Amino acid sequence: MLRMSRRTPIAPGQESVWDYPRPPRVERVSRRVVIRHAGQLVIDTDDVVRVLETSHPPTYYLPRAGFEPDVLVPALRRTFCEWKGAARYVDVVLRGVAPLAEVGWWYPTPDPRYPELGDRVALYAGPFDEVTLDGEAVTPQPGRFYGGWITADIVGPFKGTPGTWGW
């Protein structure tokens, strides 16, 4: 039998991932995302939406048009989300460094409940040298599959650590 760890107490200004809905909710937020890698700016945008789902830190979706041409390159990997639909993965290709393989995904034709995601990409925070949300360094969600971003205003426990697959 799988057991969830105790919920982390919420301090003022924090959200618990256990208060997020299932199915997930998409919302536009007034936050600034800056991603850098190998001394290069990958994206700097305040055109951000986030997906909130029970047990997961928020996943941030950024405008595909906010990336320089040829930075997002289609990868072979595909997955399927029971809520959002078929996902296609992308590599991030920057000048003079090895490509970052399968570090992001998008929904070319998202489920009709999530039209906001159709022209946006989510990126895993871990592979990049720097990912910030409103100037705060982001901690990647644990595990190799999930792409949530942990900041000081989000509390768990979070799905992704060993023993949490069945939550």
C-alpha positions, 0 to 999 in steps of 0.5 A: 500500500502506498502512503503519502507523506504528511502535507507540509504546513502552509505559511503565509504567501504559500500554496500547497500542491495538495490544494491543486485540482484534478483534472488540472487547471491552467491559469495565466500568471504575472510572473517573469521567467528567465532561462540561461544556459552556457552563458546564453539567454534561452528565453526571458518572458512574462507571457506565462501560463501555469498548469496546476495539478494535485501533488505536482509543483506548477508546470510553466508554459512559455510562448514558442514565439518567445524563443529565437528561431531554431532554438526549439527543435522537434525531438522524436519522443512523444507521450500522452497525458490523460488530460492534455492530450498528445505531447511532442518533445523538443530539444534546445539547440544553442550556439556552440554547445551540445543540444539539450535533448528532450528538455521540453514538450508541447501539445500541438493539438491540446485537449479542447479543455486546454486551448491555452497550451497549443502554442506554448512549450514547457521546459524541465528546469534541471538541464539548464544552468539557470532558471528563475521565476521572478528572480528566484532560482527554480528547483526542479520537481523530483524524478525524471518524468515530471516538469514542475518548478519548485519555488519558495511559495510552493509546498508539498510533498511533491510527486516524483520522489521514490515511492510516489508513483502511485499517488 
